[in-house]
C-alpha cells in the first residue's frame, strides 16, 4: 500500500478533507479514536478542524453537559477525550498499565518522604479519603481535596535537581485514580484553554457501563486504531498505546489482519480493509499542537516528510501544523495580537496557499480573545520564528 493511499485514507477517515468532515464533536473523536487532551485547547481545536459548523461551546457541551465525551488518562499516560462508549475500552485496555506504574511511583515517593509501615494500606486510606471528599463536594479542585484530610496534604518529592517538584499526595492520587477510572476531570475554572480542572467521581459523572477485561479491551482498542490509522506497523500501534511488544502482539493476534508492504516497511491492515479508497478532493487544514493526526504513528515520514526538526519539539511532540492533502507542509502560530500566522515549508501551489490563508483567517476569528500557550510540549522552531 502506497504512501498516497495512506494519505487518502487519512483525509477521509480523520474527517479532515472538506467533504468528509462530520457533524458532531463526538464523531470527530471517533474518527481518530481519541482526541489528545493534555492541553485542553488541543481537544477543542482538533474537534473543530473535523466538524462542519461546531464551536468551542459545542465541545464544552459534549464534555461537561451531555458528557458524551469523557476525559481519560490512558495511552502513554496521556489525557484523551473519547466518546463515552470508548472510555472503558481505553481504561481497561491501556490505562491499567498506567495505573499500576503510578501506584508504584506513589509508594516510592512516600517511602522517600519518610513514611514508614504498610505503604499499600496508607495509599488505600488516602484513596478512600480523597474519594469521600470528592463525593461530598460533588466537584473539587486538587487543592480543595488536599485540604480535606492530613493524609492528602502530605508532600512528596517528584524529580530531582532543577526539575524537582513537591506536589501533595492529593495531586498524585488524582493521576492514579483517573488512570483507574475512579475519578474524572470536569469543567475547569476559566476558559476552554484552562488546565485548572475540577474532579468528580466517575460514578457520579456518567455511567460507563460494565468494563471489559483487559485482554478483550486491548484487542478492541487495536481494532479501532487500525480502522482509523491503518495500514500501519506494529511499532506504530505499540507506540500509540504505550504497550509492551508482547502485549501489542497479543492484542492483535485475535484480529483478522493482512500483512502489507508500506514503501519498504512491513505493515498490517484489517482484512476487510484492503481495497483502495478514492482520494478526496484537495483539502487543507490547520491542526493544533499534539493533534492525533500528527501524533498517530511512530513512523510518520509518509505525512511529515523532512519537516520533523522544524515542527516537532525535542521530545517528539508535534507543534501546530499546516496540512495539504494528507501531508504536513508547514506550521502556524498565534501571535501576541491574536493573529494566526503560518509558514509553508514546501510549495503547495497558488490555490492551496490561498486556502491556507483563509483557514488562518478563520482560525483567528474562532480564537478571538483566547491566547494559546505551549502546554505539555516545547515551542517549535517554526513557532519561534513566526513569533519573533
Secondary structure, DSSP 8 states (H G I E B T S, - for coil): --HHHHHHHHHHHTT-SGGG-BSSHHHHHHHTSSEE-SSHHHHHHHHHHHBSS--HHHHHIIIIIS--EEEEE-GGG-EEEEEHHHHHHHIIIIIHHHHHHHHHHHHHHHHHTT--S-HHHHHHHHHHHHHHHHHHHSSB-HHHHHTT-HHHH-B--BS-GGG-B--BHHHHHHHHHHHTTSEEE---SSSTT-----EEEHHHH--------HHHHHHHHHHHHHHHH-SB-HHHHHHHHT--HHHHHHHHHTS-EEEEEETTEEEEEEGGG-S-----S--EEEE-TT-HHHHS-S--HHHHTT-HHHHB-TTS-B--EEEETTEEEEEEEE-TTS-EEEEESS---HHHHHHHHHHHHHHHHHHTT------SS---HHHHHHH-
